[in-house]
């Protein structure tokens, strides 16, 4: 099968590789669509470490072609979405209802001679998140997938496995934004746009989009932003003026020290900063302790929507089918696997919300 393989930082190469399985507890999926997520871009550029060679990609939707032994709840022909947040079901976090923070994630293919489901000439190829969605097919653990309801187009549904899950989940699950709240979203790419529409779904009355791209700010209005502020030295002041003192919730979706500090400055007394963007490993948020003591501001992090994907994604699918969640509008373009490097270059230039590989 064809796959995009990361062998050297900076670019992906299209190669023919071998895929083993399914074995016990596994699904073999024919990939129909796979989104280009910024998290993978961080690995391509070396900002986040990963094992090489690797097949990246974790926002995927497809159809099950075969199931291994001991699989329950899935059958050939089922349409599924895959997700990073595989869960064991028995650890403390899973038992406590936080399977997205599973302490014993299943799915590592340790029962293969090469140590991987993906190989080329016997060489093991790392499968990012035990998924590897930048390929024509995947073999994944059954607890890395969830079935799609009828009526979900794969191209849009693929984005639910990460970008939509993370952005909406940050608002609805991590922050639990109340109706009538004021919200700022700093960074309006694929995840940020979902934070915007998550705030709309939550009933926020003022949703301020902040981005350096005028085009993305205009798109944010489509997703529910009531105001748009161009990122820059005056952005914090503009948000404070619009809200007469700051927002109840600010979502930082860029993943940089500078934007995290700006987002915290946009939060009013008693408000909450939610860190959503994936930052470089050495990034720091350095804040005087008095900021929290005197103003009762809070800073929280969120991981993969802060909810079990197997229950949260069907809820989001219902919102989509009811017309309350925009997915089709997130897809800036559909591209073939061979154009993946160009797609990431366009992402880096801020030209697209989400590019989706279609097979």
Helices and strands as residue ranges (DSSP letters): E 2-8, E 11-16, E 18-19, E 26-35, H 38-45, E 54-55, E 59-67, E 79-82, H 92-95, G 99-101, E 118-120, E 123-127, G 128-130, E 137-141, G 142-144, E 145-147, H 154-157, G 158-161, H 163-169, I 170-175, E 182-186, H 190-202, E 206-211, H 214-223, E 227-230, H 235-243, E 247-252, H 257-265, E 267-275, H 290-295, E 298-301, G 304-306, H 309-321, G 328-330, E 331-335, G 337-339, H 340-348, E 354-358
